[in-house]
Amino acid sequence: LFRSGHRIPVWYCDCGEEIVAREDPTECPRCGSASLQQDPDVLDTWFSSQLWPFSVFGWPEETDDLKAFYPGHTMVTAPEILFFWVARMIMMGYEFRGEAPFTQVYLHGTVRDIKGRKMSKSLGNGIDPLEVVEAFGADAMRFTIVSQCAVGTDISLDHENVEAAFANGRNFANKIWNAGRFALMSVGDAPIQPLDQLRGDLAEEDRWILSRLSHATEEATRGLERFRLHEVAERLYHFFWGEICDWYLELVKSRLNVEADEASREAARTTLVTVLDGAFRLLHPIVPFVTAELWARLPWPDGAQRPDDLIVAPWPMPADVDRDETVEADMAGFQSLVTEVRRLRKEYGVGEGQRIGLSVQGGPEGFFDSLSVRAAAVEQLARVDRIESGAGAGVGANAVLSNGAELFVPLEGVIDVERERERMQKEITRLEGVLAGVEKRLANEQFVSNAPEEVVNTARENAAQLQDQADKLREKLAGLGV
């Protein structure tokens, strides 16, 4: 009945004929009767939609809902209906309520396929959200969409490979669930102690993760206020997976055992629950179901008033936990060292079960002392059995951290040095051969003059990359005594 937002009324005749016309009919086309009755309730789509901000709350009656929820704050819509809907709602708000129905308008992107086409039934390139929910869960779908909704851009999903399209959201939802269950199993059901009562027992990793929670809260709050939803999703993804799971949980595993020192265990339990509580509250708008389920199972301090449900729990504030930039800087150096040692182990083929030594020199003042305090953590996460101060000597691998500290990992007796030398020398010879061929092409003036510019530039980039790879291998080879 509705076209282009216009009102198209309907008339009824006693003979049962329904008449749809833009102009008022004078007689029934079927029986010729002039006794016609117009349907009093026919409204066009946009006319009824423009009343939505207040009609859904009982208007024209002055209901409690209308007083509570009008005007609203933010209108979320697509850009193509700014005039048809948004502008009309504003005009009707002023006409019937005397003020605008909202103060901000957030224009979201459009979901398109990988070819950039808008999803539609006619093209057959759509994705049924119910099928996605059935296969991967609502949280997986929600996170995938939110993490791609950068302001001013559309969302691209492959309708021909739905599993790949939603893999990131599925993996993250699974990570939250598995890490949450592990944490719940580790902390147990007993009530935790209030964090303020355990300040003196907090370890450095406890103070670090609490500080990172404060930082994540600040960034997430600022991002939501600025409608940078994709940035919030990405930041919280790295905070939960990268900082809570990859680092903090690994560092406190031993302290959560029943055999651990009681004061240290209680500090770790309280810190972990506090961090999970804050993380679940931050993540709840993006992955609501898995966070609500896990949050409801968190132990709580005796006597503390717990919100009825996560959805009505207060939003965390950065000031709820202390920010400690000093401990963050120290932890960043520790993380950089562990990451670099892991890289060297992988690069030289050192097995996971094989312990290695480590020599450290240089870096910021007190860096080695801070590592000595964390010696057990370094040994646990990097599979290092000793840490020494100094340059190190003999056959080994070298690396430089971003803070300027130099690392040396002795490899004599750890790997087959002679075999590694032969492998590197063969790879250097291969790279030199490929590089010679590329340089020969670039030395040909006819090639440089006649080939397309992008082809020539690609050849030059390849030459630079090959040279860089060969130089790095020579440095490694020198470290092995050649």
Secondary structure as GFF3:
##gff-version 3
##sequence-region A 1 482
A	DSSP	beta_strand	10	13	.	.	.	ID=ss1
A	DSSP	beta_strand	18	20	.	.	.	ID=ss2
A	DSSP	beta_strand	36	38	.	.	.	ID=ss3
A	DSSP	alpha_helix	45	50	.	.	.	ID=ss4
A	DSSP	alpha_helix	52	55	.	.	.	ID=ss5
A	DSSP	alpha_helix	64	69	.	.	.	ID=ss6
A	DSSP	beta_strand	74	77	.	.	.	ID=ss7
A	DSSP	three_ten_helix	79	81	.	.	.	ID=ss8
A	DSSP	pi_helix	82	87	.	.	.	ID=ss9
A	DSSP	alpha_helix	88	96	.	.	.	ID=ss10
A	DSSP	beta_strand	104	107	.	.	.	ID=ss11
A	DSSP	beta_strand	111	112	.	.	.	ID=ss12
A	DSSP	alpha_helix	129	136	.	.	.	ID=ss13
A	DSSP	alpha_helix	138	148	.	.	.	ID=ss14
A	DSSP	beta_strand	155	156	.	.	.	ID=ss15
A	DSSP	alpha_helix	162	165	.	.	.	ID=ss16
A	DSSP	alpha_helix	167	187	.	.	.	ID=ss17
A	DSSP	three_ten_helix	195	201	.	.	.	ID=ss18
A	DSSP	alpha_helix	204	225	.	.	.	ID=ss19
A	DSSP	alpha_helix	229	237	.	.	.	ID=ss20
A	DSSP	pi_helix	238	249	.	.	.	ID=ss21
A	DSSP	alpha_helix	250	252	.	.	.	ID=ss22
A	DSSP	three_ten_helix	254	256	.	.	.	ID=ss23
A	DSSP	alpha_helix	262	283	.	.	.	ID=ss24
A	DSSP	alpha_helix	288	295	.	.	.	ID=ss25
A	DSSP	three_ten_helix	310	312	.	.	.	ID=ss26
A	DSSP	three_ten_helix	318	320	.	.	.	ID=ss27
A	DSSP	alpha_helix	325	347	.	.	.	ID=ss28
A	DSSP	beta_strand	356	361	.	.	.	ID=ss29
A	DSSP	alpha_helix	367	373	.	.	.	ID=ss30
A	DSSP	alpha_helix	375	382	.	.	.	ID=ss31
A	DSSP	beta_strand	384	389	.	.	.	ID=ss32
A	DSSP	beta_strand	396	400	.	.	.	ID=ss33
A	DSSP	beta_strand	406	410	.	.	.	ID=ss34
A	DSSP	alpha_helix	417	443	.	.	.	ID=ss35
A	DSSP	alpha_helix	445	450	.	.	.	ID=ss36
A	DSSP	alpha_helix	453	479	.	.	.	ID=ss37
###
